[in-house]
Amino acid sequence: MRFRDRAVRDRRLPPEHFRKSPGGLRLSSLGLGTYIGPPDGATDLLVEQAVTIGLTSGRINVLDTAINYRYQRAERSVGRAIARLVERGEIARDEVFVATKNGYLAPDAESRTPPERWVEEELVRPGILDPADVVDGCHAMSRAYLRDQFARSRANLGLETIDLLYLHNGPDAQLPTVGREGFLARLEEAFRLFEEFRDQGTLGYYGLATWDCLRARRSEPGYLALEEACRIARKVGGADHGFRFVQFPFNVAMPEAATARNQSVGGELQTLFDSARGLGLGCFTSVPLFQGQLARSGPKRSGLSAAQTALQFARSAPGNLGPLFGAKRPEHLSENLELAGRIPWDNGSFGALLS
Protein backbone atom coordinates (compact mmCIF):
# COMPACT_ATOMS: atom_id res chain seq x y z
CA MET A 1 0.00 0.00 0.00
CA ARG A 2 2.79 2.46 0.86
CA PHE A 3 4.50 1.93 -2.50
CA ARG A 4 1.23 2.42 -4.38
CA ASP A 5 0.18 5.46 -2.35
CA ARG A 6 3.56 7.13 -2.78
CA ALA A 7 3.57 6.45 -6.53
CA VAL A 8 0.09 7.88 -6.97
CA ARG A 9 0.75 10.89 -4.75
CA ASP A 10 4.32 11.81 -5.66
CA ARG A 11 4.71 10.39 -9.17
CA ARG A 12 1.17 11.25 -10.27
CA LEU A 13 0.62 7.70 -11.52
CA PRO A 14 -2.98 6.59 -12.10
CA PRO A 15 -4.31 4.32 -9.33
CA GLU A 16 -5.39 1.89 -12.06
CA HIS A 17 -1.74 1.04 -12.65
CA PHE A 18 -1.84 -0.99 -9.45
CA ARG A 19 -3.85 -4.18 -9.01
CA LYS A 20 -5.13 -5.92 -5.92
CA SER A 21 -3.75 -9.43 -5.78
CA PRO A 22 -4.59 -12.47 -3.66
CA GLY A 23 -3.63 -11.63 -0.12
CA GLY A 24 -4.66 -7.98 -0.59
CA LEU A 25 -1.31 -6.88 -2.01
CA ARG A 26 -1.15 -3.82 -4.28
CA LEU A 27 1.07 -4.74 -7.19
CA SER A 28 2.17 -2.80 -10.27
CA SER A 29 0.56 -3.88 -13.54
CA LEU A 30 4.03 -4.20 -15.06
CA GLY A 31 6.66 -6.56 -13.70
CA LEU A 32 10.38 -6.76 -14.40
CA GLY A 33 11.71 -10.12 -15.58
CA THR A 34 15.36 -11.18 -15.46
CA TYR A 35 15.63 -14.11 -17.87
CA ILE A 36 17.66 -12.76 -20.78
CA GLY A 37 21.42 -12.31 -20.90
CA PRO A 38 24.69 -14.20 -20.55
CA PRO A 39 26.00 -15.19 -17.11
CA ASP A 40 28.64 -12.49 -16.87
CA GLY A 41 29.51 -9.46 -14.77
CA ALA A 42 28.43 -6.91 -17.37
CA THR A 43 24.91 -8.37 -17.44
CA ASP A 44 24.87 -8.47 -13.64
CA LEU A 45 25.33 -4.70 -13.59
CA LEU A 46 22.65 -4.13 -16.22
CA VAL A 47 20.13 -6.22 -14.26
CA GLU A 48 20.98 -4.42 -11.02
CA GLN A 49 20.55 -1.07 -12.78
CA ALA A 50 17.19 -2.09 -14.26
CA VAL A 51 15.90 -3.28 -10.87
CA THR A 52 17.09 -0.07 -9.22
CA ILE A 53 15.48 2.17 -11.83
CA GLY A 54 12.23 0.20 -11.82
CA LEU A 55 11.83 0.33 -8.05
CA THR A 56 12.95 3.92 -7.47
CA SER A 57 10.74 5.16 -10.33
CA GLY A 58 7.68 4.06 -8.38
CA ARG A 59 6.46 2.29 -11.50
CA ILE A 60 7.37 -1.31 -10.67
CA ASN A 61 7.26 -3.28 -7.43
CA VAL A 62 7.05 -6.76 -8.99
CA LEU A 63 10.33 -8.60 -9.71
CA ASP A 64 10.43 -12.01 -11.37
CA THR A 65 13.46 -14.30 -11.50
CA ALA A 66 14.44 -17.98 -11.24
CA ILE A 67 17.38 -19.89 -9.84
CA ASN A 68 18.32 -21.21 -13.29
CA TYR A 69 18.18 -17.78 -14.95
CA ARG A 70 21.75 -16.98 -15.89
CA TYR A 71 22.78 -19.94 -13.72
CA GLN A 72 21.95 -18.32 -10.37
CA ARG A 73 23.41 -14.92 -11.29
CA ALA A 74 19.98 -13.37 -12.00
CA GLU A 75 18.84 -14.00 -8.43
CA ARG A 76 22.07 -12.57 -7.07
CA SER A 77 21.76 -9.45 -9.22
CA VAL A 78 18.22 -8.86 -8.00
CA GLY A 79 19.29 -9.45 -4.40
CA ARG A 80 22.15 -6.96 -4.56
CA ALA A 81 19.93 -4.24 -6.02
CA ILE A 82 17.26 -4.71 -3.35
CA ALA A 83 19.83 -4.80 -0.55
CA ARG A 84 21.39 -1.50 -1.63
CA LEU A 85 18.04 0.26 -1.91
CA VAL A 86 16.88 -1.02 1.49
CA GLU A 87 20.19 -0.04 3.09
CA ARG A 88 19.91 3.47 1.68
CA GLY A 89 16.33 3.77 2.91
CA GLU A 90 15.02 4.33 -0.62
CA ILE A 91 12.59 1.45 -0.33
CA ALA A 92 11.36 -0.95 2.33
CA ARG A 93 11.62 -4.70 1.85
CA ASP A 94 7.88 -5.19 2.23
CA GLU A 95 7.22 -2.79 -0.65
CA VAL A 96 8.77 -5.18 -3.17
CA PHE A 97 7.12 -8.40 -4.38
CA VAL A 98 9.85 -10.90 -5.29
CA ALA A 99 9.02 -14.08 -7.19
CA THR A 100 11.46 -16.82 -8.09
CA LYS A 101 11.20 -20.33 -9.52
CA ASN A 102 12.81 -23.71 -9.06
CA GLY A 103 12.69 -27.14 -10.66
CA TYR A 104 15.30 -26.91 -13.41
CA LEU A 105 18.89 -27.91 -12.75
CA ALA A 106 20.85 -24.75 -12.03
CA PRO A 107 24.64 -25.06 -11.90
CA ASP A 108 26.47 -22.06 -10.46
CA ALA A 109 27.95 -19.83 -13.16
CA GLU A 110 30.30 -18.28 -10.61
CA SER A 111 31.83 -21.63 -9.76
CA ARG A 112 34.95 -22.78 -11.58
CA THR A 113 33.59 -26.32 -11.58
CA PRO A 114 32.10 -27.36 -14.95
CA PRO A 115 28.28 -27.64 -14.88
CA GLU A 116 27.95 -31.43 -15.06
CA ARG A 117 30.59 -31.94 -12.40
CA TRP A 118 29.01 -29.22 -10.27
CA VAL A 119 25.68 -31.07 -10.29
CA GLU A 120 27.46 -34.30 -9.36
CA GLU A 121 29.51 -32.78 -6.55
CA GLU A 122 26.97 -30.34 -5.13
CA LEU A 123 23.77 -32.33 -5.52
CA VAL A 124 24.20 -36.00 -6.37
CA ARG A 125 27.03 -37.04 -4.05
CA PRO A 126 25.51 -35.37 -0.95
CA GLY A 127 22.23 -37.19 -1.63
CA ILE A 128 20.26 -34.06 -2.46
CA LEU A 129 19.44 -35.17 -5.98
CA ASP A 130 18.74 -38.73 -7.09
CA PRO A 131 19.54 -39.02 -10.82
CA ALA A 132 16.42 -41.19 -11.14
CA ASP A 133 14.33 -38.12 -10.26
CA VAL A 134 15.73 -36.07 -13.14
CA VAL A 135 13.41 -35.76 -16.13
CA ASP A 136 14.66 -34.99 -19.64
CA GLY A 137 18.12 -34.39 -18.21
CA CYS A 138 17.19 -31.01 -16.77
CA HIS A 139 14.23 -31.02 -14.36
CA ALA A 140 13.50 -32.48 -10.92
CA MET A 141 10.86 -31.89 -8.27
CA SER A 142 11.70 -34.24 -5.41
CA ARG A 143 11.35 -32.81 -1.91
CA ALA A 144 15.08 -32.93 -1.18
CA TYR A 145 15.93 -31.15 -4.41
CA LEU A 146 13.27 -28.45 -4.11
CA ARG A 147 14.24 -27.83 -0.48
CA ASP A 148 17.88 -27.37 -1.47
CA GLN A 149 16.99 -25.04 -4.34
CA PHE A 150 14.77 -22.90 -2.15
CA ALA A 151 17.59 -22.48 0.36
CA ARG A 152 19.95 -21.47 -2.43
CA SER A 153 17.39 -18.98 -3.79
CA ARG A 154 17.01 -17.35 -0.39
CA ALA A 155 20.79 -17.09 -0.08
CA ASN A 156 21.19 -15.74 -3.63
CA LEU A 157 18.49 -13.12 -3.09
CA GLY A 158 19.64 -12.30 0.44
CA LEU A 159 16.04 -12.56 1.64
CA GLU A 160 14.72 -14.22 4.76
CA THR A 161 11.30 -14.61 3.13
CA ILE A 162 10.52 -15.00 -0.56
CA ASP A 163 7.12 -13.64 -1.53
CA LEU A 164 6.30 -16.15 -4.27
CA LEU A 165 7.90 -19.43 -5.29
CA TYR A 166 6.83 -21.01 -8.56
CA LEU A 167 7.31 -24.61 -9.51
CA HIS A 168 9.06 -23.93 -12.80
CA ASN A 169 7.39 -25.62 -15.79
CA GLY A 170 6.66 -28.66 -13.65
CA PRO A 171 3.71 -30.03 -15.65
CA ASP A 172 5.32 -29.18 -18.99
CA ALA A 173 8.54 -31.00 -18.12
CA GLN A 174 7.18 -33.91 -16.10
CA LEU A 175 3.86 -34.98 -17.61
CA PRO A 176 5.28 -36.48 -20.82
CA THR A 177 7.65 -38.69 -18.81
CA VAL A 178 5.94 -39.66 -15.56
CA GLY A 179 2.30 -39.50 -16.70
CA ARG A 180 -0.66 -37.77 -15.12
CA GLU A 181 -0.98 -39.81 -11.93
CA GLY A 182 2.76 -39.77 -11.37
CA PHE A 183 2.90 -36.03 -11.86
CA LEU A 184 -0.04 -35.28 -9.57
CA ALA A 185 1.59 -37.35 -6.83
CA ARG A 186 4.80 -35.35 -7.24
CA LEU A 187 2.84 -32.11 -7.30
CA GLU A 188 1.15 -33.00 -4.01
CA GLU A 189 4.53 -33.59 -2.36
CA ALA A 190 5.88 -30.32 -3.76
CA PHE A 191 2.86 -28.37 -2.52
CA ARG A 192 3.17 -30.05 0.87
CA LEU A 193 6.79 -28.90 1.07
CA PHE A 194 5.85 -25.37 0.06
CA GLU A 195 3.26 -25.28 2.83
CA GLU A 196 6.02 -26.23 5.26
CA PHE A 197 8.05 -23.26 4.04
CA ARG A 198 5.03 -21.04 4.70
CA ASP A 199 4.68 -22.45 8.21
CA GLN A 200 8.35 -21.60 8.81
CA GLY A 201 7.80 -18.02 7.67
CA THR A 202 10.24 -18.25 4.76
CA LEU A 203 7.64 -18.24 1.98
CA GLY A 204 4.58 -16.11 1.36
CA TYR A 205 2.84 -17.88 -1.53
CA TYR A 206 3.54 -20.50 -4.18
CA GLY A 207 2.39 -21.10 -7.72
CA LEU A 208 2.94 -22.69 -11.10
CA ALA A 209 5.00 -20.99 -13.79
CA THR A 210 4.02 -22.78 -17.00
CA TRP A 211 4.33 -22.74 -20.75
CA ASP A 212 1.82 -24.95 -22.60
CA CYS A 213 -0.01 -26.99 -19.99
CA LEU A 214 -2.65 -24.47 -18.86
CA ARG A 215 -3.35 -23.23 -22.39
CA ALA A 216 -3.46 -26.63 -24.09
CA ARG A 217 -6.64 -28.29 -25.32
CA ARG A 218 -8.26 -30.59 -22.78
CA SER A 219 -7.64 -33.57 -25.07
CA GLU A 220 -3.89 -33.00 -25.24
CA PRO A 221 -1.65 -35.20 -23.07
CA GLY A 222 0.22 -32.16 -21.71
CA TYR A 223 -2.94 -30.46 -20.44
CA LEU A 224 -3.29 -29.55 -16.75
CA ALA A 225 -6.61 -28.68 -15.12
CA LEU A 226 -6.13 -25.67 -12.87
CA GLU A 227 -9.02 -26.87 -10.74
CA GLU A 228 -7.10 -30.11 -10.06
CA ALA A 229 -4.05 -28.20 -8.86
CA CYS A 230 -6.26 -26.17 -6.53
CA ARG A 231 -7.82 -29.37 -5.19
CA ILE A 232 -4.36 -30.66 -4.28
CA ALA A 233 -3.47 -27.35 -2.62
CA ARG A 234 -6.63 -27.49 -0.49
CA LYS A 235 -5.83 -31.09 0.44
CA VAL A 236 -2.37 -30.23 1.79
CA GLY A 237 -2.95 -26.65 2.98
CA GLY A 238 -6.64 -26.32 3.77
CA ALA A 239 -8.76 -23.36 2.77
CA ASP A 240 -5.91 -20.98 3.57
CA HIS A 241 -3.46 -22.74 1.26
CA GLY A 242 -0.67 -20.76 -0.36
CA PHE A 243 -1.24 -21.74 -4.00
CA ARG A 244 -2.38 -18.32 -5.19
CA PHE A 245 -0.54 -17.47 -8.43
CA VAL A 246 0.02 -18.84 -11.92
CA GLN A 247 2.22 -17.63 -14.74
CA PHE A 248 1.81 -18.41 -18.44
CA PRO A 249 2.51 -16.85 -21.87
CA PHE A 250 0.11 -14.26 -23.20
CA ASN A 251 0.45 -11.86 -26.11
CA VAL A 252 -1.23 -11.00 -29.41
CA ALA A 253 0.32 -14.06 -31.03
CA MET A 254 -0.46 -16.35 -28.06
CA PRO A 255 -3.91 -15.19 -26.89
CA GLU A 256 -5.30 -18.56 -25.71
CA ALA A 257 -5.62 -17.51 -22.06
CA ALA A 258 -8.29 -15.00 -23.10
CA THR A 259 -9.91 -16.86 -25.98
CA ALA A 260 -9.88 -20.63 -25.38
CA ARG A 261 -12.47 -22.10 -23.00
CA ASN A 262 -10.26 -25.00 -21.96
CA GLN A 263 -10.47 -24.83 -18.16
CA SER A 264 -13.39 -26.01 -16.08
CA VAL A 265 -14.61 -24.56 -12.79
CA GLY A 266 -17.56 -26.32 -11.20
CA GLY A 267 -18.34 -28.04 -14.48
CA GLU A 268 -18.41 -24.82 -16.52
CA LEU A 269 -15.86 -24.33 -19.27
CA GLN A 270 -14.05 -21.01 -18.95
CA THR A 271 -10.97 -19.24 -20.25
CA LEU A 272 -7.76 -19.52 -18.28
CA PHE A 273 -8.04 -15.94 -17.04
CA ASP A 274 -11.64 -16.43 -15.91
CA SER A 275 -11.02 -19.79 -14.28
CA ALA A 276 -8.01 -18.49 -12.37
CA ARG A 277 -10.06 -15.61 -11.06
CA GLY A 278 -12.87 -17.95 -10.05
CA LEU A 279 -10.41 -20.17 -8.19
CA GLY A 280 -8.90 -17.26 -6.30
CA LEU A 281 -5.61 -17.18 -8.23
CA GLY A 282 -3.67 -14.20 -9.50
CA CYS A 283 -2.19 -14.30 -13.01
CA PHE A 284 1.13 -12.98 -14.24
CA THR A 285 1.94 -13.37 -17.91
CA SER A 286 5.24 -13.98 -19.68
CA VAL A 287 6.66 -13.19 -23.15
CA PRO A 288 4.45 -10.10 -23.72
CA LEU A 289 6.75 -9.06 -26.57
CA PHE A 290 6.80 -12.57 -28.08
CA GLN A 291 10.56 -12.78 -27.57
CA GLY A 292 11.06 -9.37 -29.19
CA GLN A 293 9.11 -10.03 -32.36
CA LEU A 294 6.20 -7.79 -31.37
CA ALA A 295 8.58 -4.97 -30.42
CA ARG A 296 10.10 -5.11 -33.89
CA SER A 297 7.08 -5.67 -36.09
CA GLY A 298 3.94 -5.82 -33.96
CA PRO A 299 0.87 -3.58 -34.24
CA LYS A 300 0.85 -0.02 -32.93
CA ARG A 301 -2.09 1.73 -31.28
CA SER A 302 -2.94 5.12 -29.78
CA GLY A 303 0.42 6.78 -30.30
CA LEU A 304 2.25 3.90 -28.63
CA SER A 305 5.33 2.15 -29.97
CA ALA A 306 5.02 -1.49 -31.00
CA ALA A 307 6.60 -2.61 -27.72
CA GLN A 308 4.30 -0.38 -25.68
CA THR A 309 1.27 -1.60 -27.60
CA ALA A 310 2.17 -5.22 -26.84
CA LEU A 311 2.62 -4.47 -23.14
CA GLN A 312 -0.54 -2.38 -22.98
CA PHE A 313 -2.48 -5.21 -24.60
CA ALA A 314 -1.20 -7.74 -22.05
CA ARG A 315 -1.72 -5.54 -18.99
CA SER A 316 -5.25 -4.72 -20.15
CA ALA A 317 -6.43 -8.33 -20.29
CA PRO A 318 -9.24 -8.79 -17.74
CA GLY A 319 -7.86 -10.96 -14.97
CA ASN A 320 -4.18 -10.26 -15.64
CA LEU A 321 -2.22 -8.79 -12.74
CA GLY A 322 0.45 -7.79 -15.21
CA PRO A 323 2.92 -8.85 -17.89
CA LEU A 324 6.55 -9.53 -17.02
CA PHE A 325 9.05 -7.94 -19.40
CA GLY A 326 12.82 -8.04 -19.54
CA ALA A 327 14.70 -4.83 -20.36
CA LYS A 328 18.28 -3.95 -19.56
CA ARG A 329 19.05 -1.20 -22.08
CA PRO A 330 18.05 2.15 -20.50
CA GLU A 331 16.12 3.32 -23.56
CA HIS A 332 14.00 0.15 -23.64
CA LEU A 333 13.39 0.26 -19.90
CA SER A 334 12.34 3.91 -20.08
CA GLU A 335 10.00 3.19 -22.99
CA ASN A 336 8.31 0.37 -21.12
CA LEU A 337 8.07 2.20 -17.80
CA GLU A 338 6.32 5.12 -19.51
CA LEU A 339 3.22 2.93 -19.76
CA ALA A 340 2.76 3.11 -15.98
CA GLY A 341 1.51 6.64 -16.47
CA ARG A 342 -1.31 5.41 -18.70
CA ILE A 343 -4.57 3.77 -17.71
CA PRO A 344 -4.96 0.21 -19.06
CA TRP A 345 -7.36 -0.14 -21.97
CA ASP A 346 -11.02 -0.80 -21.39
CA ASN A 347 -12.50 -4.11 -22.55
CA GLY A 348 -13.51 -2.67 -25.90
CA SER A 349 -10.04 -1.42 -26.80
CA PHE A 350 -8.48 -4.63 -25.55
CA GLY A 351 -10.94 -6.77 -27.50
CA ALA A 352 -10.38 -4.79 -30.69
CA LEU A 353 -6.73 -5.81 -30.79
CA LEU A 354 -7.55 -9.33 -29.63
CA SER A 355 -9.78 -9.87 -32.64
For each residue, the residues with C-beta under 8 A, 3 or more apart:
1: 4 5 26
2: 5 6 92 95
3: 6 7 26 58 61 91 95 96
4: 1 7 8 15 18 26 61
5: 1 2 8 9
6: 2 3 9 10 11 58
7: 3 4 10 11 13 17 18 58 59
8: 4 5 11 12 13 14 15 18
9: 5 6
10: 6 7 58
11: 6 7 8 57 58 59
12: 8 341
13: 7 8 17 58 59 340 341
14: 8 17 341 342 343
15: 4 8 18
16: 29 343 344
17: 7 13 14 28 29 30 59 340 341 343 344
18: 4 7 8 15 26 27 28 29
19: 26 27 28 29 321 322
20: 24 25 26 27
21: 24 25 26 27 244 245 282 321
22: 25 205 244 245 280 281 282
23: 204 205 244
24: 20 21
25: 20 21 22 97
26: 1 3 4 18 19 20 21
27: 18 19 20 21 31 61 62 97 321 322
28: 17 18 19 31 59 60 61 62 322 340
29: 16 17 18 19 315 320 321 322 340 344
30: 17 59 60 62 311 315 322 323 325 336 337 339 340
31: 27 28 60 62 63 64 284 322 323 324 325
32: 50 51 54 60 62 63 64 324 325 326 327
33: 36 64 65 286 324 325 326
34: 47 51 63 64 65 66 69 70 74 77 78 326
35: 66 69 74 326
36: 33 326 328
37: 43 46 47 70 74 328
38: 43 70
39: 43 70 71 73 109
40: 43 44 73
41: 44 45
42: 45 46
43: 37 38 39 40 46 47 70 73 77 328
44: 40 41 47 48 73 76 77 80
45: 41 42 48 49
46: 37 42 43 49 50 328 329
47: 34 37 43 44 50 51 74 77 78 81 328
48: 44 45 51 52 77 78 80 81
49: 45 46 52 53 81 328 330
50: 32 46 47 53 54 327 328 333
51: 32 34 47 48 54 55 63 77 78 81 82
52: 48 49 55 56 81 84 85
53: 49 50 56 57 330 333 337
54: 32 50 51 57 59 60 63 333 337
55: 51 52 60 61 81 82 85 90 91 96
56: 52 53 85 90 91
57: 11 53 54 60 337 340
58: 3 6 7 10 11 13 340
59: 7 11 13 17 28 30 54 337 340 341
60: 28 30 31 32 54 55 57 63 337 340
61: 3 4 27 28 55 95 96 97
62: 27 28 30 31 32 97 99 284 321 322 324
63: 31 32 34 51 54 60 78 82 96 97 98 99
64: 31 32 33 34 99 100 247 284 324
65: 33 34 69 74 75 78 98 99 100 101 157
66: 34 35 69 74 75 100 101 102 104 166 168 209
67: 72 75 100 101 102 104 106 149 152 153 156
68: 71 72 101 102 104 105 106 168
69: 34 35 65 66 73 74 75
70: 34 37 38 39 43 73 74 77 109
71: 39 68 106 107 108 109 115
72: 67 68 75 76 106 107 108 109 110 152 156
73: 39 40 43 44 69 70 76 77 109 110
74: 34 35 37 47 65 66 69 70 77 78
75: 65 66 67 69 72 78 79 100 153 156 157
76: 44 72 73 79 80 110 156 157
77: 34 43 44 47 48 51 70 73 74 80 81
78: 34 47 48 51 63 65 74 75 81 82 98 157
79: 75 76 82 83 156 157 158 159
80: 44 48 76 77 83 84 158
81: 47 48 49 51 52 55 77 78 84 85
82: 51 55 63 78 79 85 86 91 93 96 98 157 158 159
83: 79 80 86 87 158
84: 52 80 81 87 88
85: 52 55 56 81 82 88 90 91
86: 82 83 89 90 91 92 93
87: 83 84
88: 84 85
89: 86
90: 55 56 85 86
91: 3 55 56 82 85 86 95 96
92: 2 86 95
93: 82 86 96 159
94:
95: 2 3 61 91 92
96: 3 55 61 63 82 91 93 163
97: 25 27 61 62 63 163 164
98: 63 65 78 82 157 159 162 163 164
99: 62 63 64 65 162 163 164 165 166 207 245 284
100: 64 65 66 67 75 153 157 162 164 165 166
101: 65 66 67 68 104 165 166 167 168 209
102: 66 67 68 106 146 149 150 153 165 166 167 168
103: 139 140 141 146 149 167 168 169 170 173
104: 66 67 68 101 138 139 168 169 173
105: 68 119 123 134 138 139 140
106: 67 68 71 72 102 149 152
107: 71 72 111 113 115 116 118 119
108: 71 72 111 113 118 122
109: 39 70 71 72 73
110: 72 73 76
111: 107 108 118
112:
113: 107 108 117 118 121
114: 117 118
115: 71 107 118 119
116: 107 119 120
117: 113 114 120 121
118: 107 108 111 113 114 115 121 122
119: 105 107 115 116 122 123 124 129
120: 116 117 123 124 125
121: 113 117 118 124 125
122: 108 118 119 125 126 128
123: 105 119 120 126 128 129 145 148
124: 119 120 121 127 128 129 130 131
125: 120 121 122
126: 122 123
127: 124 130 144
128: 122 123 124 144 145 148
129: 119 123 124 133 134 140 142 144 145 148
130: 124 127 133 134 142 144
131: 124 134
132:
133: 129 130 140 141 142 145
134: 105 129 130 131 137 138 139 140
135: 138 139 140 173 174 177 178
136: 139 173 177
137: 134
138: 104 105 134 135 173
139: 103 104 105 134 135 136 168 169 170 173 174
140: 103 105 129 133 134 135 145
141: 103 133 145 146 167 170 174 186 187 189 190
142: 129 130 133 145 146 186 189
143: 146 147 189 190 193
144: 127 128 129 130 147 148
145: 123 128 129 133 140 141 142 148 149
146: 102 103 141 142 143 149 150 167 190 193
147: 143 144 150 151 193
148: 123 128 129 144 145 151 152
149: 67 102 103 106 145 146 152 153
150: 102 146 147 153 154 162 165 197 202 203
151: 147 148 154 155
152: 67 72 106 148 149 155 156
153: 67 75 100 102 149 150 156 157 162 165
154: 150 151 157 159 160 162 202
155: 151 152 158
156: 67 72 75 76 79 152 153
157: 65 75 76 78 79 82 98 100 153 154 162
158: 79 80 82 83 155
159: 79 82 93 98 154 162
160: 154 201 202
161: 201 202 203 204
162: 98 99 100 150 153 154 157 159 165 202 203 204
163: 96 97 98 99 204 205
164: 97 98 99 100 204 205 206 207 245
165: 99 100 101 102 150 153 162 194 197 203 205 206 207
166: 66 99 100 101 102 206 207 208 209 245 247
167: 101 102 103 141 146 170 187 190 206 207 208 209
168: 66 68 101 102 103 104 139 209
169: 103 104 139 172 173 209 210 211
170: 103 139 141 167 173 174 183 186 187 190 208 210
171: 174 175 183 187 208 210 213 214 222 224
172: 169 175 210 211 212 213 222
173: 103 104 135 136 138 139 169 170 176 177
174: 135 139 141 170 171 177 178 182 183 186
175: 171 172 178 179 180 183 213 221 222 224
176: 173 221 222
177: 135 136 173 174
178: 135 174 175 182 183 186
179: 175 182 183
180: 175 183 184
181: 184 185
182: 174 178 179 185 186
183: 170 171 174 175 178 179 180 186 187
184: 180 181 187 188 228 232
185: 181 182 188 189
186: 141 142 170 174 178 182 183 189 190
187: 141 167 170 171 183 184 190 191 229 232
188: 184 185 191 192 232 235 236
189: 141 142 143 185 186 192 193
190: 141 143 146 167 170 186 187 193 194
191: 187 188 194 195 206 232 233 236 237 241 243
192: 188 189 195 196 236
193: 143 146 147 189 190 196 197
194: 165 190 191 197 198 203 206 242 243
195: 191 192 198 199 236 237 241 242
196: 192 193 199 200
197: 150 165 193 194 200 202 203 206
198: 194 195 201 202 203 204 205 206 237 242
199: 195 196
200: 196 197 203
201: 160 161 198
202: 150 154 160 161 162 197 198
203: 150 161 162 165 194 197 198 200 206 242
204: 23 161 162 163 164 198 242
205: 22 23 163 164 165 198 242 243 244 245
206: 164 165 166 167 191 194 197 198 203 242 243 244 245
207: 99 164 165 166 167 243 244 245 246 247 281
208: 166 167 170 171 214 224 229 243 246 247
209: 66 101 166 167 168 169 246 247 248 286
210: 169 170 171 172 213 214 224 246 247 248
211: 169 172 248 249
212: 172 215 216 222
213: 171 172 175 210 216 222 223 224
214: 171 208 210 224 226 246 248 257 263 272
215: 212 248 249 254 256 257 260 262 272
216: 212 213 220 222 223 224 262
217: 220 223 260 262
218: 223 225 262 264
219: 223
220: 216 217 223
221: 175 176
222: 171 172 175 176 212 213 216
223: 213 216 217 218 219 220 262
224: 171 175 208 210 213 214 216 228 229
225: 218 228 229 263 264
226: 214 229 230 246 263 272 275 276 279 281
227: 230 231 263 264 265 275 279
228: 184 224 225 231 232
229: 187 208 224 225 226 232 233 243
230: 226 227 233 234 243 279 280 281
231: 227 228 234 235
232: 184 187 188 191 228 229 235 236
233: 191 229 230 236 237 241 242 243
234: 230 231 237 238 239 241
235: 188 231 232
236: 188 191 192 195 232 233 241
237: 191 195 198 233 234 240 241 242 243
238: 234 241
239: 234
240: 237
241: 191 195 233 234 236 237 238 244
242: 194 195 198 203 204 205 206 233 237
243: 191 194 205 206 207 208 229 230 233 237 281
244: 21 22 23 205 206 207 241 280 281 282
245: 21 22 99 164 166 205 206 207 281 282 283 284
246: 207 208 209 210 214 226 276 281 282 283 284
247: 64 166 207 208 209 210 283 284 285 286 324
248: 209 210 211 214 215 257 272 283 285 286
249: 211 215 254 257 285 286 287
250: 254 255 256 257 258 285 286 287 288 314 317 320 323
251: 254 255 285 287 288 289 290 294 310 313 314
252: 255 290 294 298 299 310 313 353 354
253: 290 293 294
254: 215 249 250 251 287 290
255: 250 251 252 258 259 354
256: 215 250 259 260 262 272
257: 214 215 248 249 250 260 271 272 273 283 285 317
258: 250 255 271 272 273 317 318 354
259: 255 256 271 354
260: 215 217 256 257 271 272
261: 269 270 271
262: 215 216 217 218 223 256 269 271 272
263: 214 225 226 227 269 270 271 272 274 275 276
264: 218 225 227 267 268 269 270 275
265: 227 268 270 274 275 278 279
266: 278
267: 264
268: 264 265
269: 261 262 263 264
270: 261 263 264 265 274 275 278
271: 257 258 259 260 261 262 263 274 275
272: 214 215 226 248 256 257 258 260 262 263 275 276 283
273: 257 258 276 277 283 317 318 319 320
274: 263 265 270 271 277 278 319
275: 226 227 263 264 265 270 271 272 278 279
276: 226 246 263 272 273 279 281 282 283 319
277: 273 274 280 281 283 319
278: 265 266 270 274 275
279: 226 227 230 265 275 276
280: 22 230 244 277
281: 22 207 226 230 243 244 245 246 276 277
282: 21 22 244 245 246 276 321
283: 245 246 247 248 257 272 273 276 277 319 320 321
284: 31 62 64 99 245 246 247 320 321 322 323 324
285: 247 248 249 250 251 257 288 314 317 320 322 323 324
286: 33 209 247 248 249 250 323 324
287: 249 250 251 254 290 291
288: 250 251 285 294 310 311 313 314 323 324 325
289: 251 292 293 294 295 298 307 310 311 325
290: 251 252 253 254 287 293 294 298 310
291: 287
292: 289 295 296
293: 253 289 290 296 297 298
294: 251 252 253 288 289 290 297 298 306 307 309 310
295: 289 292 298 305 306 307 310
296: 292 293 306
297: 293 294 306
298: 252 289 290 293 294 295 306 307 309 310
299: 252 306 309 353
300: 304 305 306 309
301: 304 309 312 349 353
302: 309 312 349
303:
304: 300 301 308 309 312 339
305: 295 300 308 309 335
306: 294 295 296 297 298 299 300 309 310
307: 289 294 295 298 310 311 332 335 336
308: 304 305 311 312 335 336 338 339
309: 294 298 299 300 301 302 304 305 306 312 313 353
310: 251 252 288 289 290 294 295 298 306 307 313 314
311: 30 288 289 307 308 314 315 323 325 336 339
312: 301 302 304 308 309 315 316 339 342 344 345
313: 251 252 288 309 310 316 317 345 350 353 354
314: 250 251 285 288 310 311 317 320 322 323
315: 29 30 311 312 320 322 323 339 344
316: 312 313 320 344 345 346 349 350
317: 250 257 258 273 285 313 314 320 350
318: 258 273 347 350
319: 273 274 276 277 283
320: 29 250 273 283 284 285 314 315 316 317 323
321: 19 21 27 29 62 282 283 284
322: 19 27 28 29 30 31 62 284 285 314 315
323: 30 31 250 284 285 286 288 311 314 315 320
324: 31 32 33 62 64 247 284 285 286 288
325: 30 31 32 33 288 289 311 336
326: 32 33 34 35 36
327: 32 50 332 333 335 336
328: 36 37 43 46 47 49 50 332 333
329: 46 332 333
330: 49 53 333 334
331: 334 335
332: 307 327 328 329 335 336
333: 50 53 54 327 328 329 330 336 337
334: 330 331 337 338
335: 305 307 308 327 331 332 338
336: 30 307 308 311 325 327 332 333 339
337: 30 53 54 57 59 60 333 334 340
338: 308 334 335 341 342
339: 30 304 308 311 312 315 336 342
340: 13 17 28 29 30 57 58 59 60 337
341: 12 13 14 17 59 338
342: 14 312 338 339
343: 14 16 17
344: 16 17 29 312 315 316 350
345: 312 313 316 348 349 350
346: 316 349 350
347: 318 350 351
348: 345 351 352
349: 301 302 316 345 346 352 353
350: 313 316 317 318 344 345 346 347 353 354
351: 347 348 354 355
352: 348 349 355
353: 252 299 301 309 313 349 350
354: 252 255 258 259 313 350 351
355: 351 352
